[in-house]
Amino acid sequence: MADFTTEQIRNLAVMGHTNAGKSSLLEALLFSANAIILKGRVDKGTNHADFTAQEKAHHHSLEPSFLNFDVQNHHLNFIDTPGLPDFIGRALLPLSAVESVLLVVNASTGIESVTKRAFEAARAQGKAVIIAINHLDGNEALVAEVLADIQLQFGHRCLPVNLPNEMANDVVDCYLHCDLNAKTLFSDVETARDELIDTVLEEDDRLMELYLEQGDSLTPAQLHAPLEAALRMGHLVPVCFTSAEQDIGIGSLLEMLTKLMPSPLEANPPQFIKGFTENATPIDVSQKADDHVLAHIFRVSIDPFLGRMGVFRLYQGTIEVGMKLFIGHSRKPFKVTNILKLQGDQHSNVTQAIPGDICAIAKIDELEVGAVLHDSHDEDEFHLPELVLPQPIFGLAVSAKRRGDEQKISEVLHKLVAEDPSLQIARNEAEGQTVLQGQGDLHLQIALEKAQTLFNVDMDTDTPAIAYRETVLGEASFRYRHKKQSGGSGQFGEVELKVEPLERGQGFEFVSKVVGGSVPTQYIPAVEKGIKEAMTAGELGGFPMQDIKVTVVDGKHHSVDSKEIAFVMAGKKAFMEAVKLAQPVILEPIVEMNICVAQQHVGDITADISSERGMVCGTQADSSGMVTVEVEVPLANVSNYSTRLKSMTGGDGQFSMNFSRYDVQPKQAAKTAAMA
């Protein structure tokens, strides 16, 4: 049995921009909790979170990793996430499994692009957030300004629960163990405590009246329930100060994590959904140990020797070794042969998993990200809402170095995507290319490195391909009959389709308005299948199509010759002809860029962006004299931007990039308007 209860569990994703010190902070927490006897170092490749050969070589976290320990009568599960902008998709995947996010900010650089995106994603999913301003040592003059910037960008409810002392070699508690006479580096304990209590009491009118009557006599225990409500709703974001290198504020942070952050029973409950159609219904989980099993796979890793391993969060029921579980709507169960707790690269076997815990199972080939494990067919259609990951914006055409390796390369590419769904595989039929798409050059480089070192597959790569898309600007209808007779039973299917545009980002919508049985119900999915095949191939340049609504209006069938393949072909041909009449256009990806440069280079940056069809959206200066220029620009015009930035700034500039939207190419728009 587990040595802890669901109420004692704390699940946290550790997020933040690269070089914020996430992995080092975890080492300090492990050491403080006596979970390790010696702190590892990122620069020496000895820290426990970054254990793969790639991470040691690059000195960066590249994949989510898992650590856990028991401290102060609590069980803490930590998920260390990558901080490089290219790996934001990998960083977002574990959010569904945790109640809280520990957001780490570097005191010397302040809020950066991944910090912003992590905070926004955490709050969008209803996660409690606690911020650690790290690297306190040596940055004493900056921390007050960093806190002010956090409150400016993330809200005035980001309040310190401790403050650096006047020597900045320790922290002073402002909530649990207040010493009102302690000297602090800035502000004071009484002001910080009053702001915290006032914010917490906004969630409980009864306690507010009691506080006004009793003055300062309310205890943290009395404030616990409204505190948890404030954390759940984002009305309070605690801020701590730490130095992982000097072990400053580590003990205080541990206490805040165990006593302030919510347990699985206190957090916003996950909203499972039953069904996959417009009639799908929300399902509340019970989180009871004696209920049906309901667990969610949020991370998959594939090793040539260990096989496929799935990391899961258990929401209700108890999983024990020897029991049988189902994956999704599979009718065939699998037997749980082992349950693993992950500690970096070490795996320890446990006999059971309880609600709220994070564990893993291995050597099950059917495991995939998003799959739900359950023990009853009553939960066959249960699932969590699909996590929306960033759109891929870079691509590399990949091909086999040796003849005969094509099948092996395909298998490895699909393994890479299974581990990291922010990668995608596309087929450019016009060029005959297989394209691996991702968030940037480094994202793709790391994936190809892994293919070579772990799976022993070498690939040739071609010029990065831009992930263009196609859509239509107008409406059109077309009727197509597929008829084939070659002896015996033939093929017959006829459909009439209407094609019309959707708003950008809406994807694909399929509607059947067939009446009177002109197309039998069992053939409607075949029509949709044919349409989707045509959308993948594209019409103008072989690029996938999106933002299109297709309505099946009418059709015909034959009692003998009609079969599924006939309606697949009819749907495909009718769609392709309708698209030709509906003003097809090519969409190009527009990206948002945050370019950080010294003040003297801002003019060069803005002029360069303007010359590349870009738009400057704003600028923001920080205390170090650096300026962040926020721009939107077509991806095709900045695919080599790192080289240009080095040329303009002498190597001092930095930038991050993420997908913004798809927009019609100007040339395409003009051509379409002329044709209309």
C-alpha positions in Angstrom: 0.0 0.0 0.0 1.0 3.6 -0.5 2.6 5.3 2.5 0.5 8.4 1.9 -3.1 9.5 1.1 -4.6 11.5 -1.7 -4.9 14.5 0.7 -1.1 14.4 1.3 -0.1 14.5 -2.4 1.1 17.7 -4.1 1.6 17.6 -7.9 3.6 20.4 -9.5 4.9 21.2 -13.0 8.1 23.2 -12.8 8.0 25.7 -15.6 9.9 28.8 -16.8 12.3 30.1 -19.4 15.6 28.5 -20.1 18.3 29.4 -17.6 15.7 30.4 -14.9 17.3 27.6 -12.8 14.4 25.1 -12.7 16.5 21.9 -12.6 19.0 23.5 -10.1 16.0 24.5 -7.9 14.7 20.9 -8.0 18.2 19.7 -6.9 18.1 22.1 -4.0 14.6 20.9 -3.0 15.6 17.2 -3.2 18.7 17.9 -1.1 16.7 19.9 1.5 14.2 17.0 1.8 17.1 14.5 2.2 16.0 12.7 -0.9 19.6 12.9 -2.3 22.9 13.1 -0.5 24.7 15.4 -3.0 23.4 18.1 -5.2 24.0 17.6 -8.9 24.9 20.4 -11.4 23.4 21.1 -14.8 26.8 22.3 -16.2 28.4 19.0 -15.2 25.5 16.9 -16.4 25.0 15.4 -12.9 21.6 16.8 -11.9 18.8 14.3 -11.5 16.2 15.9 -13.9 18.4 16.1 -17.0 19.7 12.5 -17.3 19.5 11.7 -21.1 22.7 11.8 -23.2 21.2 14.6 -25.2 20.4 16.8 -22.2 23.8 16.3 -20.8 25.4 17.2 -24.1 23.3 20.3 -24.6 23.1 21.4 -20.9 19.4 22.0 -21.2 16.2 20.2 -20.2 14.8 18.8 -23.5 12.0 16.5 -22.2 9.7 16.4 -19.2 11.3 14.4 -16.3 9.8 13.2 -13.1 11.0 13.4 -9.5 9.3 12.7 -6.2 10.0 12.7 -2.5 8.3 12.6 0.9 8.7 15.6 3.2 6.8 17.2 6.1 4.2 14.3 6.0 3.5 15.0 2.3 4.3 13.3 -1.0 5.5 15.7 -3.7 5.5 14.8 -7.4 7.5 17.2 -9.6 7.6 17.4 -13.4 10.6 19.3 -14.7 9.7 20.8 -18.1 11.9 22.2 -20.9 12.4 26.0 -20.9 13.7 26.5 -24.5 11.0 28.2 -26.7 11.3 25.5 -29.3 10.0 23.0 -26.7 7.0 24.8 -25.4 4.8 22.0 -26.7 6.6 19.4 -24.5 6.4 21.8 -21.5 2.6 22.1 -21.8 1.9 18.4 -22.1 2.1 17.6 -18.3 -0.2 20.4 -17.3 -3.2 18.1 -17.3 -1.6 15.9 -14.6 -0.9 18.5 -12.0 -2.9 20.8 -9.6 -0.2 23.5 -9.4 2.6 25.1 -11.4 5.9 26.3 -9.8 6.9 29.1 -12.2 10.6 29.9 -11.9 11.8 33.4 -12.9 15.5 34.4 -13.2 16.0 37.5 -11.1 18.7 38.8 -13.5 16.5 38.5 -16.7 12.9 38.8 -15.3 9.9 37.6 -17.3 10.7 36.0 -20.6 8.7 34.5 -23.5 8.3 31.0 -22.1 7.5 32.5 -18.6 4.5 34.3 -20.1 3.2 31.4 -22.1 3.5 29.0 -19.1 1.6 31.4 -16.8 -1.1 32.0 -19.4 -1.5 28.2 -20.1 -1.6 27.4 -16.3 -4.3 29.9 -15.6 -6.3 28.9 -18.7 -6.4 25.4 -17.3 -7.3 26.5 -13.8 -4.0 25.6 -12.2 -2.8 27.2 -9.0 0.5 29.1 -9.6 3.3 29.8 -7.2 6.3 31.9 -8.5 9.9 31.5 -7.3 12.2 34.4 -8.2 15.4 32.5 -8.4 19.1 33.5 -8.5 18.6 36.0 -5.6 22.4 36.0 -4.9 24.1 38.6 -6.9 20.9 40.2 -8.1 19.8 41.9 -4.8 19.3 45.3 -6.6 16.9 43.8 -9.2 14.5 41.6 -7.2 12.1 44.4 -6.2 11.8 45.5 -9.8 11.3 42.0 -11.0 8.4 41.6 -8.4 6.9 44.8 -9.6 7.1 43.7 -13.2 5.5 40.4 -12.3 2.6 42.3 -10.7 2.4 44.5 -13.7 2.2 41.7 -16.3 0.5 38.9 -14.3 -1.7 41.0 -12.0 -1.5 42.8 -8.6 -2.5 39.6 -6.9 1.0 38.2 -7.3 2.0 38.8 -3.6 5.2 37.8 -1.8 4.8 35.2 1.0 8.4 35.8 2.0 10.9 38.6 1.5 14.7 38.6 1.3 16.3 39.7 4.5 18.4 42.9 4.5 21.6 40.9 3.8 19.8 38.9 1.1 21.3 35.7 2.6 18.0 34.3 3.8 14.3 35.0 3.5 11.7 36.3 6.1 8.3 34.6 6.2 5.4 36.9 5.7 2.5 34.5 6.2 3.1 31.3 8.2 5.6 32.5 10.8 5.6 36.3 10.7 8.4 38.3 12.5 7.1 41.8 12.2 10.4 43.2 13.4 12.6 41.5 10.9 14.6 43.7 8.5 14.0 43.1 4.8 15.7 44.0 1.6 12.7 46.0 0.5 9.1 46.6 1.7 8.3 45.1 5.1 6.8 42.0 6.7 3.7 43.8 8.0 2.7 45.3 4.7 3.2 42.0 2.9 1.2 40.0 5.5 -1.7 42.5 5.4 -1.9 42.3 1.6 -1.9 38.5 1.7 -4.6 38.3 4.4 -6.8 41.0 2.8 -6.6 39.1 -0.5 -7.4 35.7 1.1 -10.3 37.1 3.1 -12.0 38.4 0.0 -13.0 34.8 -0.6 -14.8 34.5 2.8 -17.1 37.2 4.2 -17.6 35.5 7.5 -13.9 35.3 8.2 -13.5 38.9 7.1 -16.0 40.0 9.8 -14.1 37.8 12.3 -10.8 39.4 11.3 -12.2 42.9 11.7 -13.4 41.9 15.2 -10.3 40.0 16.4 -7.6 42.0 14.6 -4.4 40.0 14.0 -5.5 36.8 15.7 -6.5 34.7 12.6 -4.2 31.7 12.1 -3.0 30.2 8.8 -5.2 27.2 9.7 -8.3 29.4 9.8 -7.3 31.0 6.5 -6.6 27.7 4.7 -10.0 27.2 3.0 -10.3 30.7 1.6 -6.6 30.6 0.6 -7.3 27.4 -1.5 -10.3 29.1 -3.1 -8.1 32.1 -4.0 -5.4 29.9 -5.5 -8.0 27.9 -7.5 -9.5 31.1 -9.0 -6.2 32.8 -9.6 -7.1 35.6 -7.2 -3.8 34.9 -5.4 -0.4 33.9 -6.8 2.2 33.5 -4.0 5.7 34.7 -4.8 8.8 33.4 -3.1 12.5 34.3 -3.3 15.2 31.7 -3.7 18.8 30.9 -4.7 19.2 27.3 -5.7 23.0 27.8 -5.7 23.3 29.2 -2.2 20.3 27.3 -0.7 18.5 30.5 0.1 14.8 30.2 0.7 14.7 26.5 -0.2 13.3 25.4 3.2 10.7 28.1 3.1 9.7 27.2 -0.4 9.2 23.6 0.6 6.9 24.6 3.5 4.9 26.8 1.1 4.5 24.0 -1.4 3.2 21.6 1.3 1.1 24.0 3.3 -0.2 26.4 0.7 -0.6 24.6 -2.6 -3.7 22.5 -3.1 -4.0 18.7 -2.8 -5.8 16.8 -5.6 -8.9 17.0 -3.4 -8.7 20.8 -3.1 -7.9 21.8 -6.7 -10.2 22.5 -9.5 -11.5 19.0 -10.5 -10.6 17.8 -14.0 -13.5 17.8 -16.4 -13.7 14.5 -18.2 -16.1 14.1 -21.2 -18.1 11.1 -22.2 -18.5 10.8 -26.0 -17.0 12.4 -29.1 -20.0 14.1 -30.8 -22.0 17.2 -30.2 -24.0 15.1 -27.7 -20.9 14.5 -25.5 -21.6 15.1 -21.8 -19.2 16.4 -19.0 -18.3 13.8 -16.3 -17.1 14.7 -12.8 -14.6 12.3 -11.3 -15.1 11.1 -7.7 -11.4 10.8 -6.7 -12.4 7.9 -4.5 -10.1 4.9 -4.1 -12.9 2.3 -4.2 -14.5 3.7 -7.4 -13.9 2.5 -11.0 -10.4 3.2 -12.3 -9.9 6.3 -14.4 -6.4 7.3 -15.3 -5.0 9.6 -18.1 -1.8 9.0 -20.1 -0.1 12.3 -20.6 3.5 11.3 -21.4 4.8 8.4 -23.6 8.5 7.5 -24.0 9.8 4.8 -26.3 13.1 3.0 -25.7 14.6 0.4 -28.0 15.3 -1.8 -25.0 12.6 -0.9 -22.5 9.8 -0.6 -25.0 6.9 1.9 -24.7 6.3 3.5 -21.3 3.2 5.6 -20.4 3.1 8.0 -17.5 -0.3 8.5 -16.1 -2.2 10.5 -13.5 -4.8 8.5 -11.6 -8.0 10.4 -11.0 -10.2 7.8 -9.3 -10.0 4.1 -8.3 -6.9 2.1 -7.3 -4.6 0.4 -9.8 -2.9 -2.7 -8.5 -0.4 -5.1 -10.0 -2.2 -8.0 -11.5 -5.4 -6.2 -12.4 -6.8 -5.9 -15.9 -7.4 -2.5 -17.6 -8.8 -1.2 -20.9 -7.3 1.5 -23.0 -9.9 3.9 -24.4 -12.6 2.0 -26.3 -10.5 -1.1 -26.8 -12.4 -4.3 -26.1 -9.3 -6.3 -25.2 -7.8 -5.6 -21.7 -4.2 -5.8 -20.7 -2.7 -7.0 -17.5 -0.8 -4.6 -15.2 2.5 -6.4 -14.6 4.2 -3.5 -12.9 3.6 0.0 -11.6 6.5 2.4 -11.6 7.5 5.5 -9.7 9.9 7.6 -11.7 12.9 9.3 -10.2 14.9 10.8 -13.0 16.4 7.8 -14.9 15.6 5.5 -12.0 12.4 3.4 -11.8 11.1 1.8 -8.6 8.3 -0.7 -8.5 5.2 -0.1 -6.3 2.3 -2.4 -5.7 -0.5 0.1 -6.2 -1.3 3.6 -7.3 -3.9 5.7 -5.4 -6.1 8.6 -6.7 -4.0 11.8 -7.3 -0.7 10.0 -7.8 1.5 10.0 -10.8 3.0 6.7 -11.9 3.9 4.8 -15.0 3.4 1.4 -16.8 5.6 -0.1 -19.4 5.8 -2.5 -22.3 2.2 -1.8 -23.5 2.4 -1.0 -27.2 -1.1 0.6 -27.4 -0.3 3.4 -25.0 -0.5 6.9 -26.5 -0.7 10.4 -25.2 -4.3 11.2 -24.3 -5.4 7.6 -23.8 -7.6 6.9 -20.8 -7.1 3.7 -18.7 -10.2 2.2 -17.0 -11.5 -1.1 -15.7 -15.1 -1.0 -16.9 -16.7 -0.7 -20.4 -18.9 2.0 -18.8 -15.9 4.4 -19.3 -15.1 3.4 -22.9 -15.8 6.9 -24.2 -14.3 8.9 -21.3 -11.6 11.4 -22.3 -10.1 14.7 -21.3 -10.4 17.7 -23.6 -7.6 17.5 -26.2 -4.7 19.8 -25.3 -4.2 22.4 -28.0 -0.5 22.4 -28.8 1.3 25.2 -30.7 1.1 24.9 -34.5 4.3 23.6 -36.1 6.1 26.5 -37.9 9.3 24.9 -39.3 9.8 21.8 -41.4 12.5 19.6 -42.7 12.1 17.3 -45.7 13.6 13.9 -44.6 14.6 10.9 -46.7 16.6 7.7 -46.2 20.3 7.8 -46.6 20.3 4.1 -47.7 17.9 2.4 -50.1 15.5 0.1 -48.2 15.4 2.2 -45.0 12.2 4.0 -45.9 10.0 1.8 -43.8 12.4 2.0 -40.8 12.4 5.8 -41.1 8.6 5.9 -41.2 8.5 3.8 -38.0 11.0 6.0 -36.2 9.3 9.2 -37.2 6.0 7.9 -35.8 7.8 7.0 -32.6 9.1 10.5 -32.3 5.6 12.0 -32.8 4.2 9.5 -30.2 6.6 10.9 -27.6 6.2 14.5 -28.7 2.8 15.4 -30.2 4.1 18.9 -30.9 6.0 17.3 -33.8 4.0 16.4 -36.9 4.6 14.4 -40.0 3.3 15.8 -43.3 3.4 14.5 -46.8 4.0 17.0 -49.6 2.6 15.2 -52.6 3.6 17.9 -55.0 7.3 17.5 -54.2 7.1 13.8 -53.1 8.5 14.8 -49.7 8.0 13.5 -46.2 8.2 16.6 -43.9 8.9 16.6 -40.2 7.4 19.7 -38.7 8.1 21.3 -35.4 8.5 24.6 -33.4 11.9 25.6 -34.7 15.4 24.5 -36.0 16.5 23.2 -32.5 13.3 21.2 -32.1 13.9 19.4 -35.3 17.6 19.0 -34.7 17.0 17.3 -31.4 14.4 15.0 -32.9 16.8 13.9 -35.7 19.6 13.5 -33.2 17.5 11.2 -31.2 16.5 9.2 -34.3 20.2 8.7 -34.9 21.6 8.0 -31.4 18.7 6.1 -29.9 17.1 4.3 -32.9 20.2 4.2 -35.1 18.5 5.8 -38.1 20.3 8.3 -40.4 18.3 10.6 -42.6 19.1 13.1 -45.3 17.4 16.5 -44.8 16.5 19.1 -47.4 15.8 22.8 -47.2 13.3 23.7 -44.4 9.8 23.6 -45.8 7.3 26.2 -44.7 4.1 24.7 -43.4 1.7 26.4 -45.8 -2.0 25.5 -45.8 -4.8 26.0 -48.3 -8.4 27.1 -48.0 -11.3 28.6 -50.0 -12.6 32.2 -50.0 -16.0 31.5 -51.6 -18.8 29.0 -51.8 -19.4 26.3 -54.5 -21.3 23.1 -55.0 -20.5 20.1 -57.2 -22.2 16.8 -58.0 -20.0 13.8 -58.9 -20.9 10.2 -59.8 -18.4 7.4 -59.3 -19.3 4.5 -61.5 -17.2 1.5 -62.3 -18.2 -1.8 -64.0 -15.7 -4.5 -64.7 -17.6 -7.8 -64.5 -19.4 -8.9 -61.4 -20.6 -6.4 -58.9 -19.5 -2.9 -59.8 -19.1 0.4 -57.9 -21.6 3.1 -57.7 -21.8 6.2 -55.6 -23.0 9.7 -56.2 -22.9 12.8 -54.0 -23.5 16.5 -54.2 -21.4 18.6 -51.9 -21.4 22.3 -50.9 -18.1 23.8 -49.9 -17.8 27.1 -47.9 -15.1 28.9 -45.8 -14.9 28.9 -42.1 -13.2 31.5 -39.8 -9.4 31.2 -39.5 -8.4 28.5 -37.1 -11.8 26.7 -37.2 -10.3 23.6 -39.0 -12.8 21.4 -40.7 -16.6 21.0 -40.3 -18.6 18.2 -41.9 -22.4 18.2 -42.1 -24.9 15.8 -43.7 -28.2 17.3 -44.8 -29.2 14.3 -46.9 -32.9 13.4 -46.6 -35.0 10.6 -47.9 -32.2 8.1 -47.8 -30.6 9.1 -51.1 -27.3 8.4 -49.5 -27.7 5.7 -46.9 -26.5 6.6 -43.4 -23.8 3.9 -43.4 -22.1 5.6 -46.4 -21.9 9.1 -45.0 -18.6 8.4 -43.0 -17.1 7.1 -46.3 -17.9 10.4 -48.0 -16.2 12.2 -45.1 -13.2 9.9 -45.4 -12.8 10.8 -49.1 -13.1 14.5 -48.4 -10.4 14.3 -45.7 -8.1 12.5 -48.1 -8.5 15.2 -50.6 -7.9 17.9 -48.0 -4.6 16.3 -47.1 -3.5 16.4 -50.7 -4.6 20.0 -51.3 -5.5 21.6 -54.6 -3.1 24.4 -55.5 0.3 23.4 -54.1 -0.2 20.1 -52.4 -0.6 21.7 -48.9 -3.2 20.4 -46.4 -6.5 22.3 -46.5 -8.2 23.8 -43.4 -11.0 26.2 -42.3 -13.5 24.6 -44.6 -17.1 23.5 -44.1 -18.5 20.7 -46.3 -22.1 19.9 -46.5 -23.5 16.7 -48.1 -26.6 18.0 -49.8 -27.8 15.0 -51.9 -26.7 11.9 -53.8 -27.7 8.5 -55.1 -27.0 4.9 -54.4 -27.5 1.5 -56.0 -28.9 -1.4 -54.1 -26.3 -3.8 -55.5 -23.2 -1.8 -56.6 -23.0 0.8 -53.9 -20.2 0.2 -51.4 -17.9 2.2 -49.2 -15.1 2.6 -51.6 -17.5 4.1 -54.2 -18.6 6.8 -51.8 -15.0 7.5 -50.7 -14.1 8.2 -54.3 -17.3 10.2 -55.0 -16.7 12.4 -51.9 -13.1 12.9 -52.9 -13.8 13.9 -56.5 -16.8 16.1 -55.7 -14.8 18.0 -53.1 -11.8 18.6 -55.4 -14.1 19.9 -58.1 -16.1 22.1 -55.7 -12.8 23.6 -54.3 -11.7 24.6 -57.8 -14.9 26.7 -58.1 -14.7 28.2 -54.5 -11.7 30.5 -55.0 -8.9 28.3 -53.5 -6.0 30.2 -51.9 -2.7 29.4 -50.2 -2.4 30.4 -46.5 1.0 31.3 -45.1 1.9 31.0 -41.4 2.3 34.3 -39.5 4.5 34.2 -36.4 4.9 36.3 -33.3 8.5 37.2 -32.4 9.9 38.7 -29.3 13.3 40.1 -30.2 15.5 41.2 -27.3 18.3 43.6 -28.3 20.2 46.6 -26.8 18.6 50.0 -27.3 21.0 51.0 -30.1 19.9 48.2 -32.3 16.1 48.8 -32.1 16.0 50.9 -35.2 17.8 48.3 -37.3 15.5 45.6 -36.1 12.2 47.5 -36.8 13.5 48.6 -40.3 14.4 45.0 -41.1 11.1 43.6 -40.0 9.2 46.2 -41.9 11.1 45.3 -45.1 10.0 41.7 -44.7 6.3 42.4 -44.7 6.3 42.4 -40.9 4.5 44.6 -38.4 5.9 46.0 -35.1 3.3 45.5 -32.3 5.2 47.1 -29.4 8.4 47.5 -27.5 9.2 47.0 -23.9 12.4 48.1 -22.1 13.7 46.4 -18.9 16.0 47.6 -16.1 19.1 46.1 -17.8 18.9 48.4 -20.8 17.6 45.7 -23.1 14.5 46.2 -25.3 12.1 43.5 -26.3 10.5 44.3 -29.7 7.2 42.4 -30.3 6.5 41.8 -34.0 4.3 39.8 -36.4 5.9 38.6 -39.6 5.4 35.9 -42.3 7.4 32.8 -41.4 8.8 32.5 -44.9 10.6 35.9 -44.4 12.3 35.0 -41.2 13.3 31.3 -41.6 17.0 32.4 -41.5 16.5 35.1 -38.9 19.1 33.9 -36.4 21.8 34.7 -39.0 20.4 38.1 -39.8 20.0 39.0 -36.1 23.7 38.1 -35.4 24.7 40.4 -38.3 22.7 43.3 -37.0 23.6 43.0 -33.3 27.1 41.5 -33.4 25.7 38.4 -31.7 24.2 40.1 -28.7 20.5 39.7 -29.7 18.1 37.0 -28.8 14.7 36.1 -30.2 11.8 33.6 -29.6 9.1 32.7 -32.1 5.7 31.1 -31.9 2.8 30.6 -34.3 0.2 33.3 -34.5 -2.2 32.6 -37.3 -2.5 31.7 -41.0 -3.3 34.4 -43.5 -3.8 34.6 -47.2 -0.6 35.3 -49.2 -0.9 38.9 -50.8 -0.1 37.5 -54.2 -2.8 34.9 -53.9 -5.3 37.4 -52.6 -4.7 39.7 -55.6 -4.9 36.8 -58.1 -8.1 35.5 -56.5 -9.6 39.0 -56.6 -8.7 39.4 -60.3 -10.3 36.1 -61.2 -13.5 37.0 -59.3 
